[in-house]
Amino acid sequence: AGLISLLLMVALPARAAVILQYHHVSTETPASTSTTPERFAMHLDYLAETGFSVLPLQELADSLANGKTLPDKTAAISFDDGYISIYETAWPLLREKGWPFTVFINSEPHDQRKPLFMSWAQLRELHKSGATIANHTVSHPYLLQRRDGHDDEQWKAWVRNEITAAQLRIETEIGEAPMLFAYPFGEFNNAILDVVGALGYTGFGQQSGPLSPFDNLRVLPRFPFGGPYGDAQDFATKVNSLPMPFAAGDSPVRWEAENGDRLHDLVMDGPSVRPVLLMRLEEGFDASRLNCFASGQGRVPVTVGKPWVRVQAEKPFTAGRSRYNCTASSGQRGRFFWFSQLWIVR
C-alpha cells in the first residue's frame, strides 16, 4: 500500500511558478527586511544555472486569471517599497541577466523625496528598461487599523483612496500603472480583499508558497526573502516548491474555530486562539506524509481524515501574524509540495 501511495504521488502533476519578494538589497539597512548583495546575486545565479525562466509578474497573473497551465520552473521577481538599493544594487544584477521585475511603491515617500527611496526619475528609468512599477498604497498604512471615528464605510473609503490615489500618482509620473497591488505588511481581511477585487486589481500578499490554480487572485502568495531567509538551501527549497495537490471542486480549504464553528475570515479576535485548518487533498495523495509547522511552535499535529486533513497548533497564537506552513515530499528530488496559511490575531 505504501508503494502504491508513493507511485500515485509521483504521478500527480508537478509544475510550479513562484513569486520572489524582496525589500532592501543592502548591508546598510535593517537586517529583518534586507538581503545582502552577495545573497541576491546567488539567488539570480541559481535561477540561471538551474534553468528557470523569469517572467513579468503580470504574465503569471494573467495565466492564472485565464486558467492557463503555469510553466514549470518559472519565477517572477518583486520588490516592495521602492528603496534606493533596488536601483543601485539589484537593478544592475538583474540587467546583466536581462530579467524583468516589479517594484511595488508607496507614492508618498517618492513625492517627499526621502533619501532611502528612489526618485521618480529613477523609477522612470527602471520602467523604460522594462521594469514594472506597481501599487503599494500612498503611505504604507496598516490597513486593518481603523482611523479614529471611522465607521465601516468611512474605513473602506479610506482604504480605496490609499489605493486609487497611489495609482493616479504612478500613472502621472510613470505614464502607466498596471492593475497589480501588494498589501502593506502582507495583511488583509475579507473586507479589504473585497475592496481590492472591486477595484479590479490582482493582489499579492507575503504568505509563502508557489502559485496554484486554487489561489485567490486578490491575494496571490509570494516567498519573502530577507533576514534569516534565503541561504542556498532555503532558496533552492522554496523556488523548487510545488503547489499542494488540492482536490478539484468546491473550495479545498476551510477554517474552523476551536469550538468547531466555521471561520470566514483569517483575522480573529484574541487574546489567544488556536484556529483549525482543514484541507481536502487530491485522491491518491498520501496525506500521512504531510509535515505542518506553526509560527513559533515548530511541528504541529496533522489528523488525516476523509475528506478533510486537519491541522491545529497545540499552543494558542498571541496577537499579530502567525502561519501554518505545510509541506510534503513530491517524489521528485529536492521538490516539496507547499501550502501556507496566514492567520492574524487582533
C-alpha positions as CSV (number, residue, x, y, z in Angstrom):
1,A,0.0,0.0,0.0
2,G,2.9,2.3,0.8
3,L,4.5,1.8,-2.6
4,I,1.1,2.3,-4.4
5,S,0.6,5.6,-2.5
6,L,4.2,6.7,-3.4
7,L,3.6,5.9,-7.1
8,L,0.3,7.8,-7.1
9,M,2.0,10.8,-5.5
10,V,4.8,10.8,-8.1
11,A,2.2,10.6,-10.8
12,L,0.5,13.8,-9.7
13,P,1.1,16.9,-11.8
14,A,4.3,18.7,-10.7
15,R,4.5,22.1,-12.2
16,A,5.0,25.4,-10.4
17,A,5.8,29.1,-10.7
18,V,6.9,31.2,-7.8
19,I,7.0,34.9,-7.0
20,L,10.0,36.1,-5.0
21,Q,9.7,39.2,-2.8
22,Y,12.5,41.5,-1.5
23,H,12.7,44.8,0.2
24,H,16.3,46.1,0.6
25,V,19.3,44.6,-1.2
26,S,21.9,46.1,1.1
27,T,24.1,45.5,4.2
28,E,23.3,49.0,5.5
29,T,19.6,48.6,6.1
30,P,17.5,46.8,8.7
31,A,18.5,43.1,8.7
32,S,15.0,41.8,9.0
33,T,14.0,43.2,5.6
34,S,17.3,43.1,3.9
35,T,19.1,40.7,1.6
36,T,22.8,41.2,1.1
37,P,24.0,41.9,-2.4
38,E,26.0,38.7,-2.4
39,R,23.0,36.6,-1.4
40,F,20.8,38.3,-4.0
41,A,23.4,37.6,-6.7
42,M,23.5,34.0,-5.6
43,H,19.7,33.8,-6.0
44,L,19.9,35.1,-9.5
45,D,22.8,32.8,-10.4
46,Y,20.9,29.8,-9.0
47,L,17.8,30.6,-11.2
48,A,20.0,30.9,-14.3
49,E,22.1,27.8,-13.6
50,T,19.2,25.6,-12.9
51,G,17.1,26.6,-16.0
52,F,14.5,28.8,-14.5
53,S,12.6,31.3,-16.7
54,V,12.0,34.7,-15.2
55,L,8.8,36.2,-16.4
56,P,7.0,39.5,-15.8
57,L,4.6,39.4,-12.8
58,Q,1.7,40.4,-15.0
59,E,2.2,37.4,-17.3
60,L,2.0,35.0,-14.4
61,A,-1.1,36.8,-13.0
62,D,-2.7,36.7,-16.5
63,S,-2.0,33.0,-16.8
64,L,-3.8,32.2,-13.6
65,A,-6.7,34.5,-14.4
66,N,-7.2,32.8,-17.8
67,G,-6.9,29.3,-16.4
68,K,-3.7,28.6,-18.3
69,T,-1.2,25.9,-17.1
70,L,1.6,27.6,-15.4
71,P,5.0,26.8,-16.8
72,D,7.3,24.8,-14.5
73,K,10.5,26.2,-13.1
74,T,9.3,29.8,-13.6
75,A,9.8,32.8,-11.3
76,A,8.8,36.4,-11.1
77,I,10.8,38.9,-9.0
78,S,9.2,41.6,-7.0
79,F,10.4,44.3,-4.6
80,D,8.2,46.2,-2.0
81,D,8.6,49.9,-1.1
82,G,10.8,51.3,-3.8
83,Y,14.1,51.6,-1.8
84,I,17.2,53.1,-3.4
85,S,19.1,49.9,-3.1
86,I,16.9,48.4,-5.7
87,Y,18.2,51.0,-8.2
88,E,21.8,51.0,-7.0
89,T,22.4,47.3,-6.4
90,A,19.6,45.0,-7.5
91,W,18.9,46.5,-10.9
92,P,22.5,46.2,-12.2
93,L,22.4,42.5,-11.4
94,L,19.0,42.0,-13.0
95,R,20.1,44.0,-16.0
96,E,23.0,41.6,-16.6
97,K,20.6,38.7,-16.8
98,G,18.1,40.7,-18.9
99,W,15.3,39.8,-16.5
100,P,12.0,41.7,-15.8
101,F,11.0,42.6,-12.3
102,T,8.2,44.6,-10.5
103,V,8.6,47.3,-7.8
104,F,5.6,47.9,-5.6
105,I,5.8,51.5,-4.4
106,N,4.1,53.8,-1.9
107,S,3.8,57.1,-3.7
108,E,4.2,59.4,-0.7
109,P,7.9,58.9,0.1
110,H,8.8,59.4,-3.5
111,D,6.8,62.6,-3.6
112,Q,8.6,63.7,-0.4
113,R,12.0,62.8,-1.9
114,K,13.0,60.7,1.1
115,P,16.7,59.6,0.7
116,L,16.1,56.0,1.4
117,F,13.7,55.8,-1.6
118,M,14.2,56.1,-5.4
119,S,13.3,59.3,-7.1
120,W,10.5,59.4,-9.6
121,A,13.2,59.9,-12.3
122,Q,15.0,56.7,-11.2
123,L,11.7,54.9,-11.2
124,R,11.0,56.1,-14.8
125,E,14.5,54.9,-15.7
126,L,13.7,51.4,-14.4
127,H,10.3,51.4,-16.2
128,K,12.0,52.4,-19.5
129,S,14.4,49.4,-19.1
130,G,11.4,47.0,-18.8
131,A,10.6,47.0,-15.0
132,T,7.0,47.3,-13.8
133,I,6.1,50.0,-11.3
134,A,3.0,49.0,-9.3
135,N,0.8,50.0,-6.4
136,H,1.6,49.5,-2.7
137,T,-0.7,52.4,-1.4
138,V,0.1,56.0,-0.8
139,S,1.5,55.9,2.7
140,H,2.1,52.2,3.6
141,P,-0.5,52.2,6.3
142,Y,-1.6,49.3,8.5
143,L,-4.9,48.9,6.6
144,L,-6.5,46.7,9.3
145,Q,-6.2,49.6,11.8
146,R,-9.1,51.9,11.5
147,R,-8.6,55.6,12.0
148,D,-10.3,57.2,15.0
149,G,-14.0,57.6,14.5
150,H,-14.2,55.7,11.2
151,D,-17.3,53.5,10.7
152,D,-17.3,50.6,8.2
153,E,-18.0,52.8,5.1
154,Q,-15.5,55.5,6.1
155,W,-12.8,52.9,6.7
156,K,-13.4,51.3,3.3
157,A,-13.4,54.7,1.6
158,W,-10.0,55.4,3.2
159,V,-8.6,52.0,2.0
160,R,-9.9,52.7,-1.5
161,N,-8.3,56.2,-1.5
162,E,-4.9,54.8,-0.4
163,I,-5.0,52.6,-3.4
164,T,-6.6,54.8,-6.1
165,A,-4.6,57.9,-5.2
166,A,-1.3,55.9,-5.4
167,Q,-2.4,54.5,-8.8
168,L,-3.0,58.0,-10.1
169,R,0.4,59.2,-9.0
170,I,2.1,56.2,-10.7
171,E,0.1,56.8,-13.9
172,T,1.1,60.5,-13.8
173,E,4.8,60.0,-13.1
174,I,5.5,56.8,-15.0
175,G,2.9,57.0,-17.8
176,E,1.1,53.8,-17.0
177,A,0.2,51.7,-14.0
178,P,-0.7,48.0,-14.1
179,M,-3.6,46.7,-12.1
180,L,-1.3,45.0,-9.6
181,F,-1.4,45.7,-5.9
182,A,0.7,44.5,-2.9
183,Y,-0.7,44.6,0.6
184,P,1.3,46.7,3.1
185,F,2.8,44.3,5.7
186,G,1.1,41.5,3.7
187,E,-2.0,41.8,5.9
188,F,-5.7,42.0,4.9
189,N,-9.1,40.8,5.8
190,N,-12.2,39.9,3.7
191,A,-13.4,43.5,3.5
192,I,-10.0,44.7,2.2
193,L,-10.0,41.8,-0.3
194,D,-13.4,42.9,-1.5
195,V,-12.2,46.5,-2.0
196,V,-9.2,45.3,-4.0
197,G,-11.3,42.9,-6.1
198,A,-14.0,45.6,-6.7
199,L,-11.3,48.0,-8.0
200,G,-10.1,45.3,-10.4
201,Y,-6.7,44.6,-9.0
202,T,-4.7,41.4,-8.8
203,G,-3.4,41.4,-5.2
204,F,-0.2,40.0,-3.7
205,G,0.5,39.0,-0.1
206,Q,3.5,37.8,1.8
207,Q,2.2,34.3,2.6
208,S,4.7,31.8,1.2
209,G,4.1,29.2,-1.4
210,P,4.1,28.6,-5.2
211,L,1.3,29.7,-7.4
212,S,-1.7,27.4,-7.7
213,P,-4.9,27.2,-9.8
214,F,-6.7,27.3,-6.4
215,D,-5.2,30.7,-5.4
216,N,-7.4,33.7,-4.8
217,L,-6.4,36.3,-7.4
218,R,-7.0,39.0,-4.9
219,V,-4.1,37.7,-2.7
220,L,-1.5,35.6,-4.5
221,P,1.4,34.1,-2.5
222,R,5.0,35.3,-2.6
223,F,8.1,33.9,-1.0
224,P,9.6,36.7,1.2
225,F,13.4,36.9,1.5
226,G,15.2,38.9,4.0
227,G,16.8,38.5,7.4
228,P,17.5,34.8,8.0
229,Y,15.6,33.6,4.9
230,G,17.3,32.9,1.6
231,D,20.5,30.9,2.3
232,A,21.4,28.5,-0.5
233,Q,19.3,25.6,0.8
234,D,16.3,27.7,1.8
235,F,16.2,29.4,-1.5
236,A,16.5,26.2,-3.5
237,T,13.7,24.5,-1.5
238,K,11.4,27.4,-2.0
239,V,11.9,28.2,-5.7
240,N,11.5,24.5,-6.5
241,S,8.4,24.1,-4.4
242,L,5.1,22.7,-5.9
243,P,1.5,23.7,-5.1
244,M,-0.2,21.4,-2.6
245,P,-2.4,19.0,-4.7
246,F,-5.8,20.0,-3.5
247,A,-8.9,18.2,-4.7
248,A,-10.9,19.7,-7.5
249,G,-14.4,21.1,-6.9
250,D,-15.6,23.4,-4.2
251,S,-13.0,25.3,-2.1
252,P,-10.5,22.7,-0.8
253,V,-9.5,24.8,2.2
254,R,-11.7,25.9,5.1
255,W,-11.2,27.2,8.6
256,E,-12.8,26.5,12.0
257,A,-12.5,27.9,15.4
258,E,-11.5,25.8,18.4
259,N,-15.2,25.1,19.2
260,G,-15.9,23.8,15.7
261,D,-17.6,26.9,14.4
262,R,-16.8,27.8,10.8
263,L,-14.4,30.7,10.4
264,H,-15.0,33.0,7.5
265,D,-12.0,35.4,8.0
266,L,-8.4,34.8,8.8
267,V,-8.4,37.8,11.1
268,M,-9.6,36.7,14.6
269,D,-10.2,38.3,17.9
270,G,-7.7,37.5,20.7
271,P,-6.3,37.4,23.2
272,S,-5.3,33.9,22.1
273,V,-6.7,31.4,19.6
274,R,-5.9,28.0,18.0
275,P,-7.6,28.1,14.6
276,V,-8.1,24.8,12.7
277,L,-7.0,24.5,9.0
278,L,-8.9,21.9,7.0
279,M,-7.6,20.7,3.6
280,R,-9.2,18.4,1.1
281,L,-6.4,16.8,-1.0
282,E,-6.4,15.0,-4.3
283,E,-7.3,11.3,-4.4
284,G,-4.2,9.2,-4.3
285,F,-2.2,11.8,-2.3
286,D,-0.7,10.2,0.8
287,A,-1.6,12.8,3.4
288,S,0.3,11.0,6.1
289,R,3.5,12.4,4.6
290,L,2.4,16.0,5.4
291,N,4.5,18.0,7.8
292,C,2.9,21.1,9.2
293,F,4.5,23.8,11.3
294,A,3.1,26.7,13.3
295,S,4.8,30.0,13.9
296,G,7.0,29.9,17.0
297,Q,5.9,26.3,17.8
298,G,7.6,24.0,15.3
299,R,5.8,20.9,14.1
300,V,2.1,20.6,14.9
301,P,-0.2,17.6,14.7
302,V,-1.9,16.6,11.4
303,T,-5.0,14.4,11.6
304,V,-5.8,12.6,8.4
305,G,-9.5,12.1,7.8
306,K,-11.9,11.7,4.9
307,P,-12.3,14.1,3.1
308,W,-10.5,16.6,5.3
309,V,-7.0,16.7,6.7
310,R,-7.0,18.7,10.0
311,V,-4.2,20.9,11.2
312,Q,-4.2,22.8,14.6
313,A,-1.5,24.3,16.7
314,E,-1.0,22.9,20.2
315,K,-0.5,26.3,21.8
316,P,-2.6,29.4,21.3
317,F,-1.4,32.2,19.0
318,T,-0.7,35.6,20.5
319,A,-1.6,38.9,18.9
320,G,-0.2,39.6,15.4
321,R,0.7,37.5,12.4
322,S,1.1,33.7,12.5
323,R,1.2,30.9,9.9
324,Y,0.7,27.2,9.4
325,N,3.2,26.0,6.8
326,C,2.5,22.5,5.4
327,T,4.9,20.6,3.1
328,A,5.2,17.1,1.8
329,S,7.7,15.3,-0.4
330,S,6.6,15.3,-4.1
331,G,8.6,12.2,-5.1
332,Q,10.9,14.4,-7.1
333,R,14.3,15.0,-5.6
334,G,14.5,18.4,-3.9
335,R,10.9,19.3,-4.6
336,F,8.2,19.6,-2.0
337,F,4.5,20.4,-2.1
338,W,3.9,23.6,-0.1
339,F,0.9,25.5,1.3
340,S,1.0,28.4,3.8
341,Q,-2.0,29.7,5.7
342,L,-1.8,33.2,7.2
343,W,-3.6,34.0,10.5
344,I,-3.9,37.4,12.1
345,V,-4.9,37.8,15.8
346,R,-6.2,41.2,16.9
